[in-house]
């Protein structure tokens, strides 16, 4: 099991037996959010960090989470279907 921590929150990533594909880790705190893309060996490829902007509301926050993860995948040149 691998753990990635950001801004006081912890996300656990459990390794499967697959040697293919990628993993995405995400953490959100009161002031920032962080998305990271890892290869199948859990080597970090890309990190994207954005301000949380909680004052913008729930819907904007969810959109910002998706945007942060998509930006990380794009920068890592990873097809989300993989």
Residue pairs with C-beta under 8 A, 6 or more apart in sequence:
1 12
1 13
1 14
1 15
2 12
2 13
2 14
2 15
2 42
3 10
3 11
3 12
3 13
4 10
4 11
4 13
4 25
4 27
4 36
5 11
5 27
6 27
6 28
6 29
6 32
6 33
6 34
7 27
7 28
7 29
7 30
7 31
7 32
7 33
7 34
8 29
8 30
9 27
9 28
9 29
10 27
11 25
11 26
11 27
13 23
13 25
13 38
13 42
15 42
18 40
19 40
20 40
20 82
21 40
21 82
22 37
22 38
22 39
22 40
22 45
22 76
22 78
22 82
23 37
23 38
23 39
23 40
23 42
24 35
24 36
24 37
24 38
24 69
24 72
24 73
25 35
25 36
25 38
26 33
26 34
26 35
26 36
26 65
26 68
26 69
27 33
27 34
28 34
28 52
28 65
29 52
30 52
30 54
31 51
31 52
32 49
32 50
32 51
32 52
33 49
33 50
33 51
33 52
33 64
33 65
33 68
34 47
34 48
34 49
34 68
35 47
35 48
35 68
35 69
35 71
35 72
36 44
36 45
36 46
36 47
36 48
36 72
37 44
37 45
37 46
37 72
37 73
37 75
37 76
37 78
38 44
38 45
39 45
45 76
45 78
46 72
46 75
46 76
47 72
48 68
48 69
48 71
48 72
48 75
49 68
50 64
50 67
50 68
52 61
52 64
53 60
53 61
53 64
54 61
56 64
70 80
73 79
73 80
